[in-house]
């Protein structure tokens, strides 16, 4: 088995290559990576973002359901009158 090489050593060797050779190396590395399976574990930030998006979707669904239930039942002017009366009564 070959000796282990660190990332820093590889970077140092790659920096010594001519620009055309660096592009060839990049193409090979890209080809190797594209052949890897896509079973990459999601990061905590990605998981939190996905969970937050699911919560927002659930909230919006509840808002839509509530709005659908209250169609025809909302009288904003009457609601405002009642709020003003309550405030006036508290003074």
Buried (B, 14 or more C-beta within 10 A) or exposed (E): EEEEEEEEEEEEEEEEEEEEEEEEBEEEEEEEEEEEEEEEEEEEEEEEEEEEEEEEEEEEEEEEEEEEEEEEEEEEEEEEEEEEEEEEEEE
